[in-house]
Amino acid sequence: MTSKTQRLLLGCCLSVAGGVSGSANAGTASSDLAVVAGLKQALTLTCDTALFFGVVAVDVQSFDGGSVVVGPDGSVATDSGALVANGSAPGQCTVSGTHVFDGNRSVILDFAADSVTLEGAAVDGLSTPLYGGAALTVNDLEGEAELTETVVETTIVGTDDGGKKFTIQIGGRLGIPGDINAKSMGGYSGTIEVQVMDTANYNDPDT
């Protein structure tokens, strides 16, 4: 190896040593990047008990329109003396996989539409009405959670009841038009999409 080659190798070694010592002339820099991930159970909603307005007896001769209201607490009321509802009960949906129990957070309840029109169908031992039946509309839907703290408008706030799921009871108003007749008698059915949103997707360490 010639002396010229030896001087070049010595120069390389000195350059590397200078970079390690943090020389101000270094052309590189480094820092540690935090890499994090989180897992949570998926939020699920299962509605397995129908909102049932009951079998409503209608005095067609004196009826000129009215409604049956089933509250999420199971209460039942009518606004017409020509209506009598029997067997009415709120619907039930179960929410699981929520963080609502962590720090008194909330789950928002909503519906995909403001109302739903029921169509003639064979239900609860009743046959389908003749010629499709009447136009029965359900609106004013609302929910109440079976928790120690319940509804604040459409926001359900709860504390841990010993589990990680809870039941929402849903009520509403069934509107019955005044032009119904004997051919309108029978069963009616429909569906409406219930939606929930968990406001606690994860525990933010900065909050």
Solvent accessible surface area in square Angstrom, and as a share of the most:
residue,aa,sasa,rsa
1,M,162,0.72
2,T,89,0.52
3,S,70,0.45
4,K,136,0.58
5,T,55,0.32
6,Q,100,0.44
7,R,155,0.57
8,L,117,0.58
9,L,93,0.46
10,L,111,0.55
11,G,37,0.35
12,C,82,0.49
13,C,85,0.51
14,L,118,0.59
15,S,79,0.51
16,V,105,0.60
17,A,61,0.47
18,G,26,0.25
19,G,43,0.42
20,V,127,0.73
21,S,91,0.59
22,G,59,0.57
23,S,45,0.29
24,A,108,0.84
25,N,143,0.73
26,A,49,0.38
27,G,82,0.79
28,T,124,0.72
29,A,109,0.85
30,S,115,0.74
31,S,109,0.70
32,D,147,0.76
33,L,153,0.76
34,A,86,0.67
35,V,131,0.75
36,V,134,0.77
37,A,108,0.84
38,G,70,0.67
39,L,185,0.92
40,K,82,0.35
41,Q,121,0.54
42,A,72,0.56
43,L,56,0.28
44,T,63,0.37
45,L,51,0.26
46,T,75,0.44
47,C,69,0.41
48,D,108,0.56
49,T,64,0.37
50,A,79,0.62
51,L,46,0.23
52,F,69,0.29
53,F,16,0.06
54,G,13,0.12
55,V,60,0.35
56,V,29,0.17
57,A,56,0.43
58,V,31,0.18
59,D,73,0.38
60,V,52,0.30
61,Q,171,0.76
62,S,75,0.48
63,F,14,0.06
64,D,126,0.65
65,G,25,0.24
66,G,16,0.15
67,S,7,0.05
68,V,0,0.00
69,V,43,0.25
70,V,1,0.00
71,G,8,0.08
72,P,12,0.08
73,D,96,0.50
74,G,33,0.31
75,S,63,0.41
76,V,66,0.38
77,A,59,0.46
78,T,55,0.32
79,D,93,0.48
80,S,22,0.14
81,G,86,0.83
82,A,13,0.10
83,L,6,0.03
84,V,85,0.49
85,A,24,0.18
86,N,86,0.44
87,G,60,0.58
88,S,22,0.14
89,A,42,0.33
90,P,16,0.10
91,G,4,0.04
92,Q,63,0.28
93,C,4,0.02
94,T,41,0.24
95,V,0,0.00
96,S,26,0.17
97,G,6,0.06
98,T,6,0.03
99,H,36,0.16
100,V,0,0.00
101,F,15,0.06
102,D,52,0.27
103,G,73,0.70
104,N,74,0.38
105,R,76,0.28
106,S,20,0.13
107,V,0,0.00
108,I,49,0.25
109,L,7,0.03
110,D,78,0.40
111,F,34,0.14
112,A,57,0.44
113,A,49,0.38
114,D,132,0.68
115,S,48,0.31
116,V,28,0.16
117,T,77,0.45
118,L,25,0.12
119,E,128,0.58
120,G,23,0.22
121,A,29,0.22
122,A,76,0.59
123,V,50,0.29
124,D,95,0.49
125,G,87,0.83
126,L,64,0.32
127,S,82,0.53
128,T,69,0.40
129,P,6,0.04
130,L,112,0.56
131,Y,186,0.71
132,G,47,0.45
133,G,28,0.27
134,A,21,0.16
135,A,70,0.54
136,L,16,0.08
137,T,45,0.26
138,V,6,0.03
139,N,55,0.28
140,D,89,0.46
141,L,28,0.14
142,E,90,0.40
143,G,6,0.06
144,E,57,0.26
145,A,2,0.01
146,E,98,0.44
147,L,21,0.10
148,T,105,0.61
149,E,80,0.36
150,T,50,0.29
151,V,53,0.31
152,V,92,0.53
153,E,157,0.70
154,T,88,0.51
155,T,35,0.21
156,I,1,0.00
157,V,29,0.17
158,G,0,0.00
159,T,46,0.27
160,D,78,0.41
161,D,74,0.38
162,G,77,0.74
163,G,29,0.28
164,K,105,0.44
165,K,123,0.52
166,F,8,0.03
167,T,29,0.17
168,I,0,0.00
169,Q,29,0.13
170,I,9,0.05
171,G,0,0.00
172,G,3,0.03
173,R,85,0.31
174,L,9,0.04
175,G,26,0.25
176,I,13,0.06
177,P,41,0.26
178,G,35,0.34
179,D,117,0.61
180,I,14,0.07
181,N,74,0.38
182,A,83,0.65
183,K,103,0.43
184,S,13,0.08
185,M,83,0.37
186,G,25,0.24
187,G,1,0.01
188,Y,34,0.13
189,S,49,0.32
190,G,40,0.38
191,T,123,0.72
192,I,43,0.22
193,E,106,0.47
194,V,25,0.14
195,Q,71,0.31
196,V,28,0.16
197,M,119,0.53
198,D,9,0.05
199,T,67,0.39
200,A,1,0.00
201,N,97,0.50
202,Y,137,0.52
203,N,89,0.46
204,D,46,0.24
205,P,124,0.78
206,D,131,0.68
207,T,135,0.79
